[in-house]
Amino acid sequence: MTKYDAIIIGGGPSGHSAAVRATQLGGKVALVERDFIGGICTNWGCTPSKAMIESAKIAKTVAESGIYGVDVNDFQINFQKVAERRNQVVLNTRAHITDLLKHHKIDIYQGEATIAGEGKVRVQGGKLDPDGMTMHYDGEEQILETKNIVVATGSEPLMPPFVKKDDPMVVSSNRLIGINELPETLTIIGGGVIGMEFATIFSNLGSKVTVIEFLPRVLASMDEDISTEITRIMEEKGVELLTNHKVLSVGDGKVVMENMNNNETIERTCSRVLVAIGRKAVLQEGISNAGMEVTKRGITVDDYQRTTLPGVWAIGDATGRSILAHVGIQQGIICAENMMAASEKDYRKMDYDVVPAVIYSIPEIVGVGSVPQDLSDVKVVKVPFSTNLRAGIEYYTDGFIKLWIRDEKLIAAQAIGHQVSEIFQEAANMVALGTNIKDVAEIIHAHPTYAEIIRSALEFSMDKAVDFYI
């Protein structure tokens, strides 16, 4: 029997990153995946949702093509082709990750894994059907031995108790992302990141979308100005946003809610309901009963990704620390480096202080750093995208960038605007490195680019802006 240096349970972003990094450091590694290689992100999350958002962007561009002098008189959205493209992107991404694992000589086991004792993992074998989209288990079991076990079992959507699991009209984000027919009407329960991304997708592809949010505003974790701007943009698109509303029941094609502003009971009829109120760690019985400390959030880990059980580590959504794929990837890398380290003095800590967050709405929303509650010694700068030449040329002037600066250093930044996810790493690096804003503002930025708005905002904070005024 092969004895591994590490067995990774789960083949999502955190799991496959840990597996690759451990092999780069000389380890013999196995990865066990009960569903599909790539995990939630590849198969039911990041990849298919962004594939559909790209179709939504194209639909929006075609609908607005007249402003660029390109007249498109009649066009239609073929949702079947949107779904086929989405599925192909998933299969391509899954194949790429599988190839990556094989390139690094990582042994892949398809099946359900449980911790069977110290240094032992039991795998009940599974088989992928020829369609590449369904999995079943054949009952064969084997025991694998290892020095380290890494739990990377991911997360799943939360479902409230008033929702019947077998109701065909109610879907989680996992199910909605795989549908092949466009719903005429879609009601989304939850105005957070997942809810707003799906509102973007389906409103631009032709569904009538309603978002129900319990809190007074959507995207309540972001700055209030961000919530106000995306609310304006979404409502102009025809999305109905019902904030401060409490869902009372879902069933028989109806959603019943209470308007908490006036205690009025409201009923909505729709063809689909998406429940998007958050996610929870996936901890199957053979993992959660292994003896490590587990809370409602997930598996307890220290700063080095160790669980309370010797020789067992945990990474990704299963830890309950974050559901962001890039956080899971970082956890996986750090976990692998610590497992393979010569001694504990060489361990690397996981740092959550600077975590960029992206909401893939149209336009996109990004944020990094912690916005301070006490603004007495903080300079707050807000610059609209309408001041940016590239945005003006391309007619993407919605949105703004907002900076929080203390002692000449950027401590937080948020933005809403066209493709802001692609320009915001500079802001994240500044927050992480404690860079003086003057040092970045004096670096030449290419013109005209969207990235210039970061330099413009920094210059504006120092009363040095030469390309606009407010």
SELUM-970038 format. One record per residue: z, x negated, y negated of N, C-alpha, C in turn; residue in one letter. Coordinates in steps of 0.02 Angstrom, whole numbers, plus 50000, padded with zeros to 5 digits. Atoms other than C-alpha are relative to their C-alpha. Layout:
# SELUM-970038
ZXYZXYZXYa/...
This chain:
# SELUM-970038
500004995850060500005000050000500004995649938m/500035003550064499534993949826500625001649959t/499444998950046501034991549713499764998649929k/500265000550068500604994549533500534997449951y/499555001750055501344987249375500185006349961d/499874993750036501185004649298499585005550029a/500374993949983500695022149349500085004749941i/500014995650057500205033249204499875007150025i/500094993049980500425051949232499725003849940i/500344996650055499155060249117499454995749970g/500585004050023497425054749060499755002049931g/500194998650068497435060548879499994993749957g/500045005950044497335049048726500574995150009p/499445004649991499085041948749499984996650068s/500015002749932498905039848936499464994950012g/500545004849986497215031548942500054993949955h/499905005950044497655020348793500524995350031s/499495004249968499225014348883499714996550061a/500295002949940498235011449042499554994149983a/500465005350020496895001048956500394994049973v/499635005650030498134990748855500404996250052r/499625003449947499204987049008499564995550042a/500465004249961497694980549103499774994049959t/500195005650043497184969948954500534994550002q/499445004749998498894961748971500144997550071l/499955002849933498624957949155500305004650052g/499684995549953499374973349237499515003450048g/500364995949953498784982649391500235007249989k/499824993450026498725000849335499645005550037v/500304993949974498425017949409500125005649949a/499934994250044498145033949311499905006350042l/500044993749963498465051349383499895005649950v/500164994450044497675066549301499915006350042e/500044993849960497915084349366499435004549980r/500564995950021496525092149264499394995649989d/500605003950015495155082449175500194993849961f/499915006150038495105064649113499875001449926i/500064998650071495345064848925500545004649975g/499444995750019496755077548928499825005649952g/500094994450046496985091448801499514998249945i/500415002050057496165081748659499265000450016c/500705000249981494515079148749499745006850023t/500264994149965494395095348845500155006749967n/499824993650031495285108948744500244999349928w/499725001050067495765101348577499524996749952g/500375003650052495065088148460499245000250010c/500725000849990493355085748539499625006549996t/500394993850006492755103648569500085003549932p/499914996650064493525110248408499594996549945s/500395003550050492705096548303499255000950012k/500704998649986491055099648392499805006849970a/500154993450028491155117948341500055000049924m/499965000550073491705113548164499364997049972i/500635003050023490135102848150499465005449997e/500484994550002489095118148195500155004649941s/499814995950057490075128048065499784996849934a/500225003650060489695114647934499255000849989k/500734999450005487835115347974499815007149979i/500134993050018487865134447964500135001049925a/499844999450071488695133247792499474996649957k/500515003750037487445120247733499345003849997t/500624996149999485955130647788500065006249956v/499914994050041486675146147707499974998549925a/499995002050070486865136547543499434995449981e/500535004950011485265126347557499595001349937s/500394998350059484455135547411500224996149938g/499775003650059485545126347286499734992849997i/500305006749997484725110047343499245000349996y/500724999350005482975117047322499655000850067g/500294999049934482715120447507500135007350019v/499934992849987482385138947538499945001550074d/500004997749930482845145447710500115007549998v/499974992750010482445163947706500375003550056n/499694996649943482985168947880500244994750050d/499755004349947484095159848002500555003850037f/499484996849961485275164948139500404994850039q/499575004449962486725157048230499965002050074i/500044998949928486435155548416500644997350031n/499355002349978488225154848477499984997250071f/500065002749933487675151748656499824992649997q/500185007050008486875135448598500584996049970k/499405003350028488425131248495500474998350057v/499555001149943489455133348654499734994850048a/500305004949954488235123348760500064993049972e/499925006750031488265108948635500734997850004r/499295001649995490165109748629500184997550069r/499845002049931490275108748818499704993250018n/500325006449985489055094248826500364994349966q/499605005150034490055084548696500634998550039v/499405001049959491605087248803499844995750061v/500185003749939490725081048961499824992849983l/500185006850020490015065948868500624995849985n/499395003650018491715061248799500424998550062t/499635001049938492555063648968499684994350041r/500355005349962491225052549050500124993249968a/499895006450034491475039148917500704997350016h/499325002349985493355038448946500074997850073i/499995001949929493115038149135499684993250011t/500355006449996491885023849117500444994449973d/499555004950030493135014649005500554998150049l/499475001349951494505016349136499744995950059l/500305003649943493365010449275499824992949980k/500175006750025492774995749169500604995450004h/499385004049998494584989949160500335000050068h/499775000149930494774992449348500675003850009k/499424995649994496085006049328499865005050056i/500094995349945496305016349487500155007149975d/499934993150023496055034949449500155004550060i/499824995149948496925048049556499965007049969y/500064993150024496425066149532500505004350038q/499514995949967497915077249568500635001049960g/499364998450031499655083349527500514994650018e/499535005549988500955069549506500725002449989a/499294999050010502835070549527500364993350012t/499605006149989504155057049517500405001050064i/499714999149934504735054549696500584995250014a/499465004849992506125042049666499864993949959g/500085006150041506365025049587499364996350020e/500625003649988504655016949570499515003550046g/500454996449955503785030549670499725006349966k/500344994150026502515043849620499645003450057v/500354996049950501935057749736499405003349967r/500614996950026500145063649709499725004950050v/500344994949960499465079849777499285000149976q/500705001050019497585077149778499665006249973g/500394994650028496395087849676499264998349999g/500725001150001494515090149667499705003849941k/500364997150055493375093549521499385003550027l/500584996249977492095107249554499364997349968d/500635002750026490245103149528499835002049929p/500154998050069490205112849364500344995649948d/499665004650044491335099549291500515003249955g/499554996550045492445112649210500605003250034m/499444997049964493635118649348500274995250052t/499665004549955494895110149461500405003950051m/499554997049951495755114549625500284994350043h/499655005149962496945105149741499915001250074y/500134999449928496645101549925500624999150043d/499385000449962498455098849975500184993250028g/499855006749973498325080550029500474996349953e/499515003650040499785069949971500024992650017e/499875007149988500115051449951500534997649952q/499485002950041501515040849883499754993349973i/500205006350032501125027049757500634996449976l/499435004050021502325012849717499844996149937e/500135003250064502525004949547500644997249970t/499435002750038503654994749433500195004749943k/499894995750058503455007049289499635006650008n/500324993450002503085025549274499975002249928i/500094997750069502375032449112499805007450002v/500144992850003502435051249080499615001549936v/500444998350057501005056948969499665006750015a/500244993649974500845075149021499775004949946t/500304996050052500355082148851500405006249980g/499684993950025500715099248777499565006050014s/500364993749991500185117448788500195004849945e/499864995450054500095131948665500625004250013p/499434995449997501665142048629499745007249998l/500174992950001501535160648666500635004149989m/499394996050014502785173148591500125005150056p/499834995549945503695184848711499675006949996p/500304993350006502865200548642499265000250020f/500705000249979501145194748702499965000050076v/500104999849928500605199548877499514994650021k/500405005749980499915184348967499325002150029k/500634997849969498575194749056499585004449955d/500394996050047497955203648899499344996449985d/500655003550007496075199548894499804998749927p/500205000950070495965201048704500404994449966m/499575005150030497345188148672499844993250030v/500175006749976496925169748684500444994849964v/499715005950031497765153148651499434995749974s/500535004650024496835139048564499624997050059s/500345002849942496465131848737499455004650026n/500494995249974495555147748790499455001549949r/500504998250050494695151748625499484994549992l/500465005550011493915134548615499464999850054i/500505000049946492975138148777499595006350006g/500374993849994492255155348741499264999049989i/500735000550005490385158248754499695005649960n/500254994650042490235173948648500395000249935e/499684999850065490595175148462500365006749989l/499654993750012491955188048426499795003049933p/500194996850063491455200748295500574999649950e/499415000550042493235201048228500514995750035t/499495004549972494585187948254500625000249956l/499365000350035496405189548205500384993950025t/499655006149982497365173148202500735000749979i/499284999850015499265173348214500234992949990i/499795006750017499835157748125499534996849950g/500415003150052499215149747965500154992649992g/499905007250001499615131848012499344996350013g/500595004249990498425117748058499505003150048v/500454997349949497705125548216499685006549976i/500254993750023497545142848139499464999249947g/500485000950055496635136647984499364996650024m/500615003149974495435125748083499585005250036e/500394994849966494935140548192499745005249951f/500264995550052494785151548038499374997149969a/500585003550026493565138647971499405000850047t/500544999749952492545138348130499685006950002i/500284993449985492345156848161499775003849938f/500254996750060492175162747981499324997449980s/500655002950017490725150747954499465001550052n/500484998349948489915155748119499865007550002l/500184993050006489955174248074500535005150019g/499474995349983491595181948134500375002249937s/499554997750052492665192548020500704997850020k/499375003349981494305182848017500575002349956v/499374998650034496065188147972500534995150025t/499455004549983497515175747969500665003249980v/499334997350013499305182047983500504994350002i/499525005550005500645169947925500695002849981e/499324997750012502525173147931500284997349934f/499745003250061502895161047787499635002449938l/500314997750062502475164247604499324997049985p/500655003050012500955152747611499744996650063r/500295003649944499755145047736500104992649989v/499905007350002499915126547778500624998249960l/499385000750038501705127147719500284992950002a/499765006949997502005109047772499664995549949s/500355003950051500775103047639500245001949931m/499834998550069500975102647451499755007049981d/500174993150018500925119847371499305000549968e/500674999950031499365115247271499455000050054d/500485000049945498455111847436499945007150028i/500014993149973498955129047503499625004749953s/500334995750049498365137347342499254999150001t/500725001550001496675128647346499655002450063e/500344997749939496275132047529500025007550005i/499984992750001496825150047505499435002749958t/500554997950043495595151947362499334999350035r/500645001449967494185144047461499895004650059i/500074995749941494515153947620499875007249979m/500104993150021494635170447528499315001049970e/500694999550025492995166947439499505000450058e/500434999849941492255164547613500075006750036k/499904993549968492895181847662500565000350050g/499435000049955494405176647764500585003749967v/499424996450025495875188447744500634996350020e/499395003849988497515178947727500605004449984l/499424995750009499065189547754500634995850009l/499395004149997500555178547711500615004649993t/499384996250002502365184247722499955006450041n/500094994449953501875195647866500284998150068h/499695001249935502825197148030499645004250053k/500334996449945501895201748190500535003450043v/499524996149960502805215448285499775000950071l/500264999049932501655218348434499264998550001s/500715001249987499975213948508499825003350065v/500214996849938499055224448635499515005749988g/500494994550004497685237248670499524999149941d/500475001350054496545228848544500295000849931g/499694998950065497805230648403500554994749987k/499455004150023498975219548304500405004149950v/499554996350045500465228048223500454995049966v/499615004950038501355218648084500395003549945m/499614997550057502615220947945499884995749940e/500055003550063502255216247766500704999149973n/499315001150019503905208147721500125000449924m/499934999150072503555210247535500235007149984n/499844993150015503725229147545500215004050061n/499794996949936504225232747728499495005050027n/500534995649975502575241847756499764997750069e/500285001649934501945242547936499245000749997t/500745000250004500105237847953499734999050071i/500325000749934498945239348103499294997449990e/500675002850002497375229148133499685000650068r/500394999849938496035232148264499524994150000t/500445005849997495065216948322499764998850071c/500285001349934494015210448466500354994150034s/499625005649972495045194448489500604998449957r/499415002450036496775188248442500144992950023v/499805006949985497165169748433500724999149980l/499315001750015498985164948446500034992549987v/499995007150020499185148448351500644998549963a/499355000950031501045146648319500324993350018i/499745006549983501245129048387499884998250073g/500085002549932501305119048548500674997550026r/499395002649969502645113448671499814994950053k/500125005249950502795098648788499905003050069a/500124998149930502115100648965500434995650044v/499555003749956503485095549087500065003950065l/499964996549937503125101749263500654998050037q/499355000649968504615103249380500114993150029e/499925006649969504295086849470500114994449951g/499875004950053504425077749304500685001349967i/499394998350037505825087049214500634999450042s/499425000549956506965086449366500114992950028n/499965006849974506785067649391500644996449981a/499375003150019508435063849306500034997349931g/500005002550069507915058649131500235005649953m/499784995150049508565067348975499405003649971e/500544995950027507465081748921500315005449955v/499774994850046507725093248771499455005349994t/500504994750011506805108848712499364997149970k/500585003150032505645097348613499584996150049r/500365004249953505195086048758500454994750029g/499635005449969505705070048845500304995549947i/499665004450047506985059648751499784992850012t/500195007149996506355042048714500334996149944v/499745004350054507025027348615499424997449959d/500525002650045506065017348485499464996050037d/500465004049962505195007748624499615004150052y/500324995149955504595023348721500335000250069q/499634999549938505895021248859500375006750004r/499604994149989506665036948933500704997850021t/499325001749978508485037848990500024998050074t/500055001949930507885034249168499694993150005l/500275006849996507655015549206499314999850033p/500675000849972505845010849236499535005849985g/500424994250018505185027349165499925000349925v/500174999850071504325028448997499655006749986w/500354993850018503585043248902499644999049934a/500425000850060502225044548771499635006649986i/500424994350017501165057348679500395006449989g/499704993450014501505075948660500625001450042d/499444998749954502715075748807500674997949970a/499385002250032503995066948696500245004749946t/499824995350053503985080848567500054996849931g/499965003350065503875068048426499425001849955r/500604998350039502125072948371499485002850048s/500574997749958500595082348435499344997149974i/500615003250025499375071148342499764994750049l/500285004649951498205061448455500094992749979a/499955007050022498275045748347500724997450006h/499315002149987500175045548361500094998450074v/499975001349928500015046948550499674993550021g/500355006349986498765032648554500444994149982i/499555005550021499965021648456500594999350047q/499445000249952501405026448571499774996850066q/500265002849937500315022148722499924992549997g/500115007250008499865005048655500684996349998i/499345003250005501675000848609500365000250067i/499684999549934502305007148777499724994750047c/500325004949955501044996348871500224992949983a/499805006750021501474980848769500734998650018e/499305001049982503334983548799500104999450075n/499955000549927503114986448986499804993150024m/500275006349977502134970449003500314993949965m/499695005550036503234960048887500434995750046a/499605004649959504124944848957500745001749998a/499304998150006505804950948891500075005249944s/499894994750050506574964448782499974997349928e/500035002750068506634952648633499295000149972k/500704999650022504734954148628499775007249990d/500194993050006504774973248621499785001749928y/500254997650064503864982148481500245007249990r/499764993250015504594997648397499445004649978k/500454994950025503665013748366500235002149930m/499844998550070503585017448179499645006549981d/500294993550019503325035548121499995000949924y/499944999350073503525031847934499335001849967d/500654998850031501655032147895499535002850054v/500444996649952500675044947997499505004249962v/500504995850033499055051247921499905006550038p/500124993549969498775069747953499365002949971a/500654997150021497075078547946499965007250024v/500164993149982496645097047944499255000749990i/500734999850002494815099547986499745006949979y/500274993950031494515114647877499374997949961s/500565001550045493025115947760500215002549931i/500015007349994493385106547650500624997550038p/499455003049962494535094647744500624999049957e/499355001250033496365091847702500334994050034i/499665005949972497315075447725500664998949963v/499375001850032499055069147690500304994050035g/499645005749972500095053547715500614998649957v/499385001550035501855048347669500435006249990g/499524994550011503375059047627500045001649926s/499954997850070503295069047466500745000749982v/499284999850017504995066347380500195006749968p/499744994050032506055081247330500224998649928q/499785002050066506785072047182499444996249965d/500585003050034505375068047061500214996449935l/499765002850063506465060546923499714993149986s/500275006750010505785042946951499314999350032d/500654999949967504095047947024499475002449952v/500584997850039502425049046936499535003850046k/500454995949959501325063047004499335000649964v/500675000050028499455061946976499555004550041v/500474995549966498165075247018499324999549967k/500685000950026496305071946999499515004350039v/500474995749964494985085047041499384996350024p/500615003249973493475080547146499415001049953f/500544998950047492385087347006499904993949954s/500085006150040492695070546917499614994650036t/500335005249959491855060947059499255001049999n/500724999450007490005057447033499665002050065l/500324998449936489535057847218500115007450017r/499854993049987490405074747236499575004649956a/500414996050045489465081247085499275000150021g/500695000449977487795075147151499885004550060i/500094996449937488055083347320500295007049999e/499724993250008488895099247254500605001250046y/499374999249963490545096247344500584998749953y/499515001350053491675097847194500665003850010t/499364996749986493025108947270500534994850018d/499445004249977494725100847291500234994849950g/499685004950043495735086547221500364994950044f/499555004849969496755071147264500644999949959i/499364999950034498605070647224500424994150025k/499625006049983499685054947220500715000549974l/499315000750021501555051947211500154992549997w/499935007250012501955034747138500704998549974i/499345002250023503625026047120500004992349995r/499965007350010503895008447050499334996650014d/500685002949995502015005247043499744999950072e/500234999849931501845009147228499885007250022k/500174993349974501045023947316500485001750057l/499534998149947502345033247419499765006050040i/500294994249964501345048847466499345001849967a/500644997850026499605055847446499755005950042a/500324994449966498725072147489499345001549965q/500654998350030496955078147461499685005750038a/500434995049969495805092647494499314998949969i/500675001450026493945089247480499534998250056g/500535001449951492315085147567500124993450035h/499955006049958492555072847711500574995349978q/499465004350023494215066647641500324996050056v/499725003949944494735061147815499694993150005s/500365006349994493455047247802500164995049944e/499855004550056494115040047638500744998649992i/499295000050015495985041847656500394994350032f/499635005449968496435026847763500244994949949q/499785004650052496515016347606500675002149971e/499354997650025497925027347542500554998950051a/499515001149947498815026347710500214992750003a/499845007249999498705007447708500444998149941n/499595001650059499425006847533500725002350010m/499324997549987500915017647584500354995550051v/499705004149947501205007247741500194993049977a/499905006950020501064990347657500394999249935l/499645000550063501944994647495499604996449947g/500455003750045500444988447397500085002549928t/499984998250070500534988147208499355003649982n/500614996150014499325001247141499504996149958i/500445004150042498624988747015499564995650043k/500395004549957498064977247156499415003650032d/500554996249970497014990947235499525002649947v/500424997450053496374998447073499524994849973a/500435005350027495664981547023499484997550050e/500515001749951494644979947183499375004149987i/500634996550012492814984447159499885005050057i/500184994849952492405000947246499265001849989h/500714998450005490585005347285499895006449960a/500174994350043489765017647165499295002350013h/499524994549999489415031847186500225001550072p/499724998249935490545035547334500595004749991t/499414995850002491885048147376500644995749997y/499415004449999493085033547406500204997849930a/499845001950069492985029647220500565004249970e/499504995750031494135044247185500704997250008i/499345003249993495605034247252500114995049945i/499945004850056495255020247128500075003849934r/499974996250062494975033146991500695003049989s/499344997050006496625041747027500524994649985a/499535005550014497555025047029499934997749927l/500115002050070496755020046864500275005349952e/499764994550042497155037146791500774999849994f/499265000450002498995034646837500244994649954s/499825005550045498975018746732499675000749932m/500354998650064498015026946587499414995349990d/500575004550003496505016146629499345003050023k/500604997049972495235028746692499434999649949a/500585000950045493505024746619499435004750018v/500564996049978492435037346714500135007649992d/499874992950010493275054046670500625000749955f/499384998450034494625062446569500215007050021y/499744993449984495735077546600500415002549941i/
